[in-house]
Amino acid sequence: MKIEIINFEIKGNERGSLIALEENKNIPFDIRRVYYIFGTKEKVRRGFHAHKQLNQVAICLNGSCKILLDDGNEKKAVLLDQPDKGLIIREMIWHEMFDFSEDCVLIVLASELYEESDYIRNYEKYLCIEGSNG
Ligand code: TYD
């Protein structure tokens, strides 16, 4: 499984830093939804799902966390600890978020509106669907 990281260009000067996110430019899809996760309690693990059709980019704006990606064959954990680093989470990739620092703010850009029917929340079912897709 290829880990796809986007390194955003920082428009920095003596006043500080700025990053701009633009759909179909440095974000590889139409951005239809943005959500962010913060105040996650210590030792909490979130996610535990895959999406049938959704593509996402996760960026840790503050603090740090880890994201486990699993394509049904291979699992890889990625540390997100820089606001200029985006992790692409493609459709049909099982993912879990963990090791949140107390100050972690994780923003996620998503290619579709929230749709519960797009979620696969059962890992056995995920493996079955992923396996049948070849
Ligand atoms: P949930 O999927 O359980 O979060 P995680 O995958 O991080 O563990 O989502 C938490 C709640 O927020 C749940 O009630 C669904 C809701 N939600 C929305 O209403 N809109 C959204 O865009 C997302 C991602 C979640």
Boltz pocket constraint, residues with backbone or C-beta under 6 A from the ligand:
constraints:
  - pocket:
      binder: B
      contacts: [[A, 33], [A, 35], [A, 37], [A, 45], [A, 46], [A, 47], [A, 48], [A, 49], [A, 114]]
      max_distance: 6.0
